[in-house]
Amino acid sequence: GISVAAFADGEAALRAPDRFSWRCIVLDQHLPGISGLDLLDRLRALGVRAPAILITTYPSKDVTARARAANVEIIEKPLLDNQLSKKVHEVMAAASG
């Protein structure tokens, strides 16, 4: 029940014409060319305010601190069961009410 858009890299996401209507952003920390948190910083600077979830393996203290400061949920790989879809629904529900 969720529409999904996927992008090859962060630059493509920054150019997405519908980025202001996104209801949740799921980012991998290790993207081609730019980290997930750096991409989120750039999206926020453009005015994109959707809640975000960061996917990573063994997040460093720096990544954890940056995510916490940005109010970003972290899900560690490997993704088990429907952990990601549950978290997406959870953050979208929290953001809408």
Order of alpha helices (4+ residues) and beta strands (2+ residues): alpha-beta-alpha-beta-alpha-beta-alpha
